[in-house]
Amino acid sequence: MSAFEEGRVMSILDVKMVKEGGRDVLIKVVDLAIRCLNLCGKNRPTMREVVLKLEAIRMSHLSSGVNLDFEKVKYNDEKEEELLMLSYGESTSSSIM
């Protein structure tokens, strides 16, 4: 969170995401993530609000060629988990759920 507050968000993100994703999209997603980490539960967005915000971000960037989607992430131990992750690609047809 301190990197966000100090304006160094791009320095902590994966290089591929920064190159392909677009600064505006990444800043919006990081801002949402920080809101989700608020220690006061009343100040955190609901899951519905998170989904709506992510959908709004995705819709606003469809024409830019940035594809935001949920995907499964495979870890080194071969365990799969469902995580919210940015997936960047050329396709503009995608769905959040």
Backbone atoms as SQL, in Angstrom:
CREATE TABLE atoms (id INTEGER PRIMARY KEY, chain TEXT, resi INTEGER, resn TEXT, atom TEXT, x REAL, y REAL, z REAL);
INSERT INTO atoms VALUES
  (1, 'A', 1, 'MET', 'N', 0.818, -1.187, 0.000),
  (2, 'A', 1, 'MET', 'CA', 0.000, 0.000, 0.000),
  (3, 'A', 1, 'MET', 'C', 0.863, 1.252, 0.000),
  (4, 'A', 2, 'SER', 'N', 2.013, 1.171, 0.632),
  (5, 'A', 2, 'SER', 'CA', 2.866, 2.353, 0.663),
  (6, 'A', 2, 'SER', 'C', 3.371, 2.700, -0.736),
  (7, 'A', 3, 'ALA', 'N', 3.600, 1.690, -1.573),
  (8, 'A', 3, 'ALA', 'CA', 4.032, 1.962, -2.946),
  (9, 'A', 3, 'ALA', 'C', 2.960, 2.747, -3.688),
  (10, 'A', 4, 'PHE', 'N', 1.702, 2.414, -3.455),
  (11, 'A', 4, 'PHE', 'CA', 0.597, 3.136, -4.088),
  (12, 'A', 4, 'PHE', 'C', 0.563, 4.576, -3.588),
  (13, 'A', 5, 'GLU', 'N', 0.659, 4.737, -2.285),
  (14, 'A', 5, 'GLU', 'CA', 0.616, 6.071, -1.693),
  (15, 'A', 5, 'GLU', 'C', 1.792, 6.931, -2.132),
  (16, 'A', 6, 'GLU', 'N', 2.929, 6.309, -2.389),
  (17, 'A', 6, 'GLU', 'CA', 4.126, 7.045, -2.797),
  (18, 'A', 6, 'GLU', 'C', 4.235, 7.193, -4.312),
  (19, 'A', 7, 'GLY', 'N', 3.239, 6.713, -5.056),
  (20, 'A', 7, 'GLY', 'CA', 3.256, 6.841, -6.509),
  (21, 'A', 7, 'GLY', 'C', 4.203, 5.886, -7.201),
  (22, 'A', 8, 'ARG', 'N', 4.529, 4.755, -6.555),
  (23, 'A', 8, 'ARG', 'CA', 5.465, 3.786, -7.123),
  (24, 'A', 8, 'ARG', 'C', 4.780, 2.479, -7.514),
  (25, 'A', 9, 'VAL', 'N', 3.502, 2.517, -7.820),
  (26, 'A', 9, 'VAL', 'CA', 2.756, 1.292, -8.109),
  (27, 'A', 9, 'VAL', 'C', 3.381, 0.513, -9.256),
  (28, 'A', 10, 'MET', 'N', 3.761, 1.189, -10.307),
  (29, 'A', 10, 'MET', 'CA', 4.288, 0.499, -11.479),
  (30, 'A', 10, 'MET', 'C', 5.570, -0.266, -11.155),
  (31, 'A', 11, 'SER', 'N', 6.291, 0.150, -10.137),
  (32, 'A', 11, 'SER', 'CA', 7.543, -0.524, -9.793),
  (33, 'A', 11, 'SER', 'C', 7.326, -1.869, -9.107),
  (34, 'A', 12, 'ILE', 'N', 6.133, -2.118, -8.574),
  (35, 'A', 12, 'ILE', 'CA', 5.887, -3.384, -7.884),
  (36, 'A', 12, 'ILE', 'C', 5.063, -4.363, -8.716),
  (37, 'A', 13, 'LEU', 'N', 4.606, -3.943, -9.888),
  (38, 'A', 13, 'LEU', 'CA', 3.796, -4.808, -10.742),
  (39, 'A', 13, 'LEU', 'C', 4.661, -5.607, -11.702),
  (40, 'A', 14, 'ASP', 'N', 4.144, -6.727, -12.125),
  (41, 'A', 14, 'ASP', 'CA', 4.816, -7.573, -13.102),
  (42, 'A', 14, 'ASP', 'C', 5.084, -6.772, -14.374),
  (43, 'A', 15, 'VAL', 'N', 6.282, -6.892, -14.918),
  (44, 'A', 15, 'VAL', 'CA', 6.692, -6.131, -16.100),
  (45, 'A', 15, 'VAL', 'C', 5.745, -6.376, -17.272),
  (46, 'A', 16, 'LYS', 'N', 5.328, -7.613, -17.462),
  (47, 'A', 16, 'LYS', 'CA', 4.421, -7.940, -18.571),
  (48, 'A', 16, 'LYS', 'C', 3.095, -7.203, -18.417),
  (49, 'A', 17, 'MET', 'N', 2.591, -7.132, -17.197),
  (50, 'A', 17, 'MET', 'CA', 1.336, -6.422, -16.958),
  (51, 'A', 17, 'MET', 'C', 1.478, -4.945, -17.286),
  (52, 'A', 18, 'VAL', 'N', 2.579, -4.363, -16.880),
  (53, 'A', 18, 'VAL', 'CA', 2.796, -2.942, -17.116),
  (54, 'A', 18, 'VAL', 'C', 2.898, -2.661, -18.605),
  (55, 'A', 19, 'LYS', 'N', 3.627, -3.516, -19.336),
  (56, 'A', 19, 'LYS', 'CA', 3.814, -3.310, -20.776),
  (57, 'A', 19, 'LYS', 'C', 2.519, -3.485, -21.548),
  (58, 'A', 20, 'GLU', 'N', 1.735, -4.496, -21.198),
  (59, 'A', 20, 'GLU', 'CA', 0.561, -4.845, -21.990),
  (60, 'A', 20, 'GLU', 'C', -0.746, -4.285, -21.453),
  (61, 'A', 21, 'GLY', 'N', -0.797, -3.969, -20.180),
  (62, 'A', 21, 'GLY', 'CA', -2.065, -3.659, -19.549),
  (63, 'A', 21, 'GLY', 'C', -2.552, -2.237, -19.654),
  (64, 'A', 22, 'GLY', 'N', -1.681, -1.326, -19.625),
  (65, 'A', 22, 'GLY', 'CA', -2.096, 0.062, -19.619),
  (66, 'A', 22, 'GLY', 'C', -2.147, 0.618, -18.206),
  (67, 'A', 23, 'ARG', 'N', -1.540, 1.735, -18.039),
  (68, 'A', 23, 'ARG', 'CA', -1.402, 2.364, -16.726),
  (69, 'A', 23, 'ARG', 'C', -2.751, 2.649, -16.066),
  (70, 'A', 24, 'ASP', 'N', -3.702, 3.186, -16.805),
  (71, 'A', 24, 'ASP', 'CA', -4.995, 3.550, -16.222),
  (72, 'A', 24, 'ASP', 'C', -5.720, 2.346, -15.642),
  (73, 'A', 25, 'VAL', 'N', -5.723, 1.240, -16.375),
  (74, 'A', 25, 'VAL', 'CA', -6.387, 0.020, -15.903),
  (75, 'A', 25, 'VAL', 'C', -5.723, -0.470, -14.628),
  (76, 'A', 26, 'LEU', 'N', -4.422, -0.531, -14.633),
  (77, 'A', 26, 'LEU', 'CA', -3.695, -1.037, -13.475),
  (78, 'A', 26, 'LEU', 'C', -3.915, -0.169, -12.242),
  (79, 'A', 27, 'ILE', 'N', -3.911, 1.132, -12.417),
  (80, 'A', 27, 'ILE', 'CA', -4.131, 2.037, -11.289),
  (81, 'A', 27, 'ILE', 'C', -5.523, 1.826, -10.709),
  (82, 'A', 28, 'LYS', 'N', -6.529, 1.667, -11.565),
  (83, 'A', 28, 'LYS', 'CA', -7.896, 1.449, -11.082),
  (84, 'A', 28, 'LYS', 'C', -8.018, 0.133, -10.319),
  (85, 'A', 29, 'VAL', 'N', -7.387, -0.908, -10.816),
  (86, 'A', 29, 'VAL', 'CA', -7.455, -2.211, -10.152),
  (87, 'A', 29, 'VAL', 'C', -6.693, -2.182, -8.827),
  (88, 'A', 30, 'VAL', 'N', -5.531, -1.552, -8.811),
  (89, 'A', 30, 'VAL', 'CA', -4.762, -1.445, -7.569),
  (90, 'A', 30, 'VAL', 'C', -5.534, -0.616, -6.543),
  (91, 'A', 31, 'ASP', 'N', -6.156, 0.460, -6.978),
  (92, 'A', 31, 'ASP', 'CA', -6.961, 1.280, -6.074),
  (93, 'A', 31, 'ASP', 'C', -8.090, 0.450, -5.460),
  (94, 'A', 32, 'LEU', 'N', -8.751, -0.350, -6.270),
  (95, 'A', 32, 'LEU', 'CA', -9.818, -1.222, -5.775),
  (96, 'A', 32, 'LEU', 'C', -9.262, -2.237, -4.781),
  (97, 'A', 33, 'ALA', 'N', -8.117, -2.814, -5.096),
  (98, 'A', 33, 'ALA', 'CA', -7.494, -3.790, -4.193),
  (99, 'A', 33, 'ALA', 'C', -7.176, -3.158, -2.841),
  (100, 'A', 34, 'ILE', 'N', -6.687, -1.943, -2.853),
  (101, 'A', 34, 'ILE', 'CA', -6.369, -1.257, -1.600),
  (102, 'A', 34, 'ILE', 'C', -7.637, -0.983, -0.798),
  (103, 'A', 35, 'ARG', 'N', -8.715, -0.619, -1.492),
  (104, 'A', 35, 'ARG', 'CA', -9.991, -0.428, -0.789),
  (105, 'A', 35, 'ARG', 'C', -10.446, -1.729, -0.145),
  (106, 'A', 36, 'CYS', 'N', -10.184, -2.856, -0.790),
  (107, 'A', 36, 'CYS', 'CA', -10.563, -4.165, -0.250),
  (108, 'A', 36, 'CYS', 'C', -9.750, -4.528, 0.989),
  (109, 'A', 37, 'LEU', 'N', -8.587, -3.942, 1.144),
  (110, 'A', 37, 'LEU', 'CA', -7.705, -4.238, 2.273),
  (111, 'A', 37, 'LEU', 'C', -7.931, -3.328, 3.480),
  (112, 'A', 38, 'ASN', 'N', -8.891, -2.437, 3.390),
  (113, 'A', 38, 'ASN', 'CA', -9.156, -1.512, 4.485),
  (114, 'A', 38, 'ASN', 'C', -9.425, -2.279, 5.770),
  (115, 'A', 39, 'LEU', 'N', -8.773, -1.893, 6.850),
  (116, 'A', 39, 'LEU', 'CA', -8.921, -2.591, 8.125),
  (117, 'A', 39, 'LEU', 'C', -10.329, -2.475, 8.699),
  (118, 'A', 40, 'CYS', 'N', -11.012, -1.412, 8.391),
  (119, 'A', 40, 'CYS', 'CA', -12.387, -1.217, 8.861),
  (120, 'A', 40, 'CYS', 'C', -13.349, -1.836, 7.846),
  (121, 'A', 41, 'GLY', 'N', -14.012, -2.900, 8.254),
  (122, 'A', 41, 'GLY', 'CA', -14.900, -3.626, 7.347),
  (123, 'A', 41, 'GLY', 'C', -15.971, -2.764, 6.712),
  (124, 'A', 42, 'LYS', 'N', -16.458, -1.759, 7.437),
  (125, 'A', 42, 'LYS', 'CA', -17.499, -0.885, 6.891),
  (126, 'A', 42, 'LYS', 'C', -16.989, -0.073, 5.710),
  (127, 'A', 43, 'ASN', 'N', -15.685, 0.131, 5.644),
  (128, 'A', 43, 'ASN', 'CA', -15.101, 0.924, 4.562),
  (129, 'A', 43, 'ASN', 'C', -14.675, 0.084, 3.363),
  (130, 'A', 44, 'ARG', 'N', -14.742, -1.247, 3.491),
  (131, 'A', 44, 'ARG', 'CA', -14.396, -2.123, 2.368),
  (132, 'A', 44, 'ARG', 'C', -15.604, -2.270, 1.451),
  (133, 'A', 45, 'PRO', 'N', -15.369, -2.391, 0.139),
  (134, 'A', 45, 'PRO', 'CA', -16.494, -2.625, -0.774),
  (135, 'A', 45, 'PRO', 'C', -17.031, -4.043, -0.595),
  (136, 'A', 46, 'THR', 'N', -18.311, -4.211, -0.880),
  (137, 'A', 46, 'THR', 'CA', -18.892, -5.549, -0.864),
  (138, 'A', 46, 'THR', 'C', -18.405, -6.297, -2.095),
  (139, 'A', 47, 'MET', 'N', -18.567, -7.608, -2.092),
  (140, 'A', 47, 'MET', 'CA', -18.159, -8.386, -3.270),
  (141, 'A', 47, 'MET', 'C', -18.951, -7.940, -4.495),
  (142, 'A', 48, 'ARG', 'N', -20.210, -7.604, -4.306),
  (143, 'A', 48, 'ARG', 'CA', -21.019, -7.107, -5.429),
  (144, 'A', 48, 'ARG', 'C', -20.421, -5.815, -5.980),
  (145, 'A', 49, 'GLU', 'N', -20.024, -4.906, -5.090),
  (146, 'A', 49, 'GLU', 'CA', -19.404, -3.659, -5.532),
  (147, 'A', 49, 'GLU', 'C', -18.094, -3.928, -6.269),
  (148, 'A', 50, 'VAL', 'N', -17.325, -4.899, -5.790),
  (149, 'A', 50, 'VAL', 'CA', -16.065, -5.257, -6.447),
  (150, 'A', 50, 'VAL', 'C', -16.336, -5.759, -7.859),
  (151, 'A', 51, 'VAL', 'N', -17.298, -6.661, -7.991),
  (152, 'A', 51, 'VAL', 'CA', -17.631, -7.202, -9.313),
  (153, 'A', 51, 'VAL', 'C', -18.101, -6.093, -10.239),
  (154, 'A', 52, 'LEU', 'N', -18.971, -5.217, -9.741),
  (155, 'A', 52, 'LEU', 'CA', -19.468, -4.118, -10.572),
  (156, 'A', 52, 'LEU', 'C', -18.338, -3.184, -10.994),
  (157, 'A', 53, 'LYS', 'N', -17.420, -2.899, -10.082),
  (158, 'A', 53, 'LYS', 'CA', -16.290, -2.020, -10.406),
  (159, 'A', 53, 'LYS', 'C', -15.373, -2.667, -11.445),
  (160, 'A', 54, 'LEU', 'N', -15.083, -3.960, -11.266),
  (161, 'A', 54, 'LEU', 'CA', -14.237, -4.658, -12.237),
  (162, 'A', 54, 'LEU', 'C', -14.907, -4.718, -13.606),
  (163, 'A', 55, 'GLU', 'N', -16.210, -4.938, -13.612),
  (164, 'A', 55, 'GLU', 'CA', -16.946, -4.963, -14.883),
  (165, 'A', 55, 'GLU', 'C', -16.899, -3.585, -15.541),
  (166, 'A', 56, 'ALA', 'N', -17.046, -2.531, -14.752),
  (167, 'A', 56, 'ALA', 'CA', -16.977, -1.177, -15.304),
  (168, 'A', 56, 'ALA', 'C', -15.592, -0.892, -15.883),
  (169, 'A', 57, 'ILE', 'N', -14.558, -1.324, -15.191),
  (170, 'A', 57, 'ILE', 'CA', -13.189, -1.148, -15.693),
  (171, 'A', 57, 'ILE', 'C', -13.019, -1.910, -17.001),
  (172, 'A', 58, 'ARG', 'N', -13.499, -3.157, -17.024),
  (173, 'A', 58, 'ARG', 'CA', -13.382, -3.981, -18.231),
  (174, 'A', 58, 'ARG', 'C', -14.133, -3.348, -19.397),
  (175, 'A', 59, 'MET', 'N', -15.360, -2.899, -19.144),
  (176, 'A', 59, 'MET', 'CA', -16.168, -2.317, -20.217),
  (177, 'A', 59, 'MET', 'C', -15.551, -1.026, -20.752),
  (178, 'A', 60, 'SER', 'N', -14.964, -0.239, -19.876),
  (179, 'A', 60, 'SER', 'CA', -14.391, 1.033, -20.314),
  (180, 'A', 60, 'SER', 'C', -13.123, 0.844, -21.141),
  (181, 'A', 61, 'HIS', 'N', -12.563, -0.349, -21.097),
  (182, 'A', 61, 'HIS', 'CA', -11.317, -0.589, -21.823),
  (183, 'A', 61, 'HIS', 'C', -11.435, -1.637, -22.921),
  (184, 'A', 62, 'LEU', 'N', -12.654, -2.041, -23.262),
  (185, 'A', 62, 'LEU', 'CA', -12.821, -3.030, -24.328),
  (186, 'A', 62, 'LEU', 'C', -12.227, -2.548, -25.645),
  (187, 'A', 63, 'SER', 'N', -12.423, -1.292, -25.949),
  (188, 'A', 63, 'SER', 'CA', -11.927, -0.776, -27.225),
  (189, 'A', 63, 'SER', 'C', -10.407, -0.651, -27.261),
  (190, 'A', 64, 'SER', 'N', -9.771, -0.701, -26.098),
  (191, 'A', 64, 'SER', 'CA', -8.313, -0.562, -26.069),
  (192, 'A', 64, 'SER', 'C', -7.594, -1.877, -26.344),
  (193, 'A', 65, 'GLY', 'N', -8.343, -2.983, -26.411),
  (194, 'A', 65, 'GLY', 'CA', -7.720, -4.278, -26.652),
  (195, 'A', 65, 'GLY', 'C', -7.243, -4.955, -25.389),
  (196, 'A', 66, 'VAL', 'N', -7.510, -4.369, -24.230),
  (197, 'A', 66, 'VAL', 'CA', -7.124, -4.976, -22.962),
  (198, 'A', 66, 'VAL', 'C', -8.235, -5.917, -22.537),
  (199, 'A', 67, 'ASN', 'N', -7.878, -7.152, -22.265),
  (200, 'A', 67, 'ASN', 'CA', -8.842, -8.174, -21.888),
  (201, 'A', 67, 'ASN', 'C', -8.693, -8.472, -20.402),
  (202, 'A', 68, 'LEU', 'N', -9.658, -8.047, -19.596),
  (203, 'A', 68, 'LEU', 'CA', -9.629, -8.311, -18.165),
  (204, 'A', 68, 'LEU', 'C', -10.547, -9.481, -17.885),
  (205, 'A', 69, 'ASP', 'N', -10.059, -10.470, -17.161),
  (206, 'A', 69, 'ASP', 'CA', -10.848, -11.670, -16.946),
  (207, 'A', 69, 'ASP', 'C', -10.411, -12.361, -15.666),
  (208, 'A', 70, 'PHE', 'N', -11.263, -13.248, -15.184),
  (209, 'A', 70, 'PHE', 'CA', -10.882, -14.141, -14.104),
  (210, 'A', 70, 'PHE', 'C', -10.180, -15.327, -14.745),
  (211, 'A', 71, 'GLU', 'N', -9.208, -15.876, -14.084),
  (212, 'A', 71, 'GLU', 'CA', -8.602, -17.097, -14.584),
  (213, 'A', 71, 'GLU', 'C', -8.035, -17.891, -13.429),
  (214, 'A', 72, 'LYS', 'N', -7.785, -19.173, -13.678),
  (215, 'A', 72, 'LYS', 'CA', -7.181, -20.021, -12.664),
  (216, 'A', 72, 'LYS', 'C', -5.676, -19.838, -12.718),
  (217, 'A', 73, 'VAL', 'N', -5.064, -19.831, -11.562),
  (218, 'A', 73, 'VAL', 'CA', -3.620, -19.684, -11.468),
  (219, 'A', 73, 'VAL', 'C', -3.059, -20.978, -10.925),
  (220, 'A', 74, 'LYS', 'N', -2.055, -21.524, -11.596),
  (221, 'A', 74, 'LYS', 'CA', -1.413, -22.754, -11.152),
  (222, 'A', 74, 'LYS', 'C', -0.124, -22.386, -10.425),
  (223, 'A', 75, 'TYR', 'N', 0.013, -22.865, -9.200),
  (224, 'A', 75, 'TYR', 'CA', 1.185, -22.576, -8.397),
  (225, 'A', 75, 'TYR', 'C', 2.224, -23.672, -8.577),
  (226, 'A', 76, 'ASN', 'N', 3.420, -23.436, -8.085),
  (227, 'A', 76, 'ASN', 'CA', 4.522, -24.388, -8.222),
  (228, 'A', 76, 'ASN', 'C', 4.186, -25.766, -7.692),
  (229, 'A', 77, 'ASP', 'N', 3.369, -25.839, -6.664),
  (230, 'A', 77, 'ASP', 'CA', 3.015, -27.138, -6.104),
  (231, 'A', 77, 'ASP', 'C', 1.880, -27.806, -6.882),
  (232, 'A', 78, 'GLU', 'N', 1.574, -27.279, -8.060),
  (233, 'A', 78, 'GLU', 'CA', 0.543, -27.799, -8.955),
  (234, 'A', 78, 'GLU', 'C', -0.875, -27.659, -8.401),
  (235, 'A', 79, 'LYS', 'N', -1.033, -26.981, -7.296),
  (236, 'A', 79, 'LYS', 'CA', -2.354, -26.736, -6.738),
  (237, 'A', 79, 'LYS', 'C', -2.992, -25.583, -7.507),
  (238, 'A', 80, 'GLU', 'N', -4.230, -25.753, -7.922),
  (239, 'A', 80, 'GLU', 'CA', -4.927, -24.687, -8.624),
  (240, 'A', 80, 'GLU', 'C', -5.845, -23.962, -7.663),
  (241, 'A', 81, 'GLU', 'N', -5.897, -22.663, -7.791),
  (242, 'A', 81, 'GLU', 'CA', -6.804, -21.854, -6.997),
  (243, 'A', 81, 'GLU', 'C', -7.476, -20.857, -7.911),
  (244, 'A', 82, 'GLU', 'N', -8.741, -20.555, -7.603),
  (245, 'A', 82, 'GLU', 'CA', -9.446, -19.505, -8.317),
  (246, 'A', 82, 'GLU', 'C', -9.032, -18.177, -7.696),
  (247, 'A', 83, 'LEU', 'N', -8.486, -17.296, -8.478),
  (248, 'A', 83, 'LEU', 'CA', -8.089, -15.985, -7.998),
  (249, 'A', 83, 'LEU', 'C', -8.535, -14.934, -8.986),
  (250, 'A', 84, 'LEU', 'N', -8.736, -13.738, -8.487),
  (251, 'A', 84, 'LEU', 'CA', -8.970, -12.617, -9.369),
  (252, 'A', 84, 'LEU', 'C', -7.613, -12.207, -9.898),
  (253, 'A', 85, 'MET', 'N', -7.470, -12.241, -11.211),
  (254, 'A', 85, 'MET', 'CA', -6.178, -11.945, -11.807),
  (255, 'A', 85, 'MET', 'C', -6.405, -11.193, -13.102),
  (256, 'A', 86, 'LEU', 'N', -5.527, -10.292, -13.424),
  (257, 'A', 86, 'LEU', 'CA', -5.611, -9.596, -14.694),
  (258, 'A', 86, 'LEU', 'C', -5.026, -10.478, -15.775),
  (259, 'A', 87, 'SER', 'N', -5.784, -10.678, -16.817),
  (260, 'A', 87, 'SER', 'CA', -5.302, -11.439, -17.957),
  (261, 'A', 87, 'SER', 'C', -5.285, -10.488, -19.138),
  (262, 'A', 88, 'TYR', 'N', -4.134, -10.273, -19.698),
  (263, 'A', 88, 'TYR', 'CA', -4.001, -9.313, -20.775),
  (264, 'A', 88, 'TYR', 'C', -3.827, -10.035, -22.091),
  (265, 'A', 89, 'GLY', 'N', -4.647, -9.643, -23.070),
  (266, 'A', 89, 'GLY', 'CA', -4.553, -10.264, -24.371),
  (267, 'A', 89, 'GLY', 'C', -5.104, -9.354, -25.438),
  (268, 'A', 90, 'GLU', 'N', -5.111, -9.853, -26.647),
  (269, 'A', 90, 'GLU', 'CA', -5.595, -9.078, -27.777),
  (270, 'A', 90, 'GLU', 'C', -7.107, -9.158, -27.916),
  (271, 'A', 91, 'SER', 'N', -7.695, -10.232, -27.434),
  (272, 'A', 91, 'SER', 'CA', -9.128, -10.438, -27.593),
  (273, 'A', 91, 'SER', 'C', -9.914, -9.430, -26.775),
  (274, 'A', 92, 'THR', 'N', -11.059, -9.028, -27.315),
  (275, 'A', 92, 'THR', 'CA', -11.925, -8.129, -26.567),
  (276, 'A', 92, 'THR', 'C', -13.189, -8.832, -26.120),
  (277, 'A', 93, 'SER', 'N', -13.340, -10.124, -26.425),
  (278, 'A', 93, 'SER', 'CA', -14.524, -10.845, -25.976),
  (279, 'A', 93, 'SER', 'C', -14.159, -11.647, -24.743),
  (280, 'A', 94, 'SER', 'N', -14.771, -11.272, -23.654),
  (281, 'A', 94, 'SER', 'CA', -14.436, -11.882, -22.381),
  (282, 'A', 94, 'SER', 'C', -15.566, -11.630, -21.411),
  (283, 'A', 95, 'SER', 'N', -15.593, -12.393, -20.332),
  (284, 'A', 95, 'SER', 'CA', -16.575, -12.123, -19.295),
  (285, 'A', 95, 'SER', 'C', -15.899, -12.201, -17.947),
  (286, 'A', 96, 'ILE', 'N', -16.431, -11.472, -17.007),
  (287, 'A', 96, 'ILE', 'CA', -15.861, -11.456, -15.668),
  (288, 'A', 96, 'ILE', 'C', -16.151, -12.760, -14.956),
  (289, 'A', 97, 'MET', 'N', -17.302, -13.352, -15.137),
  (290, 'A', 97, 'MET', 'CA', -17.607, -14.600, -14.433),
  (291, 'A', 97, 'MET', 'C', -17.823, -15.710, -15.409);
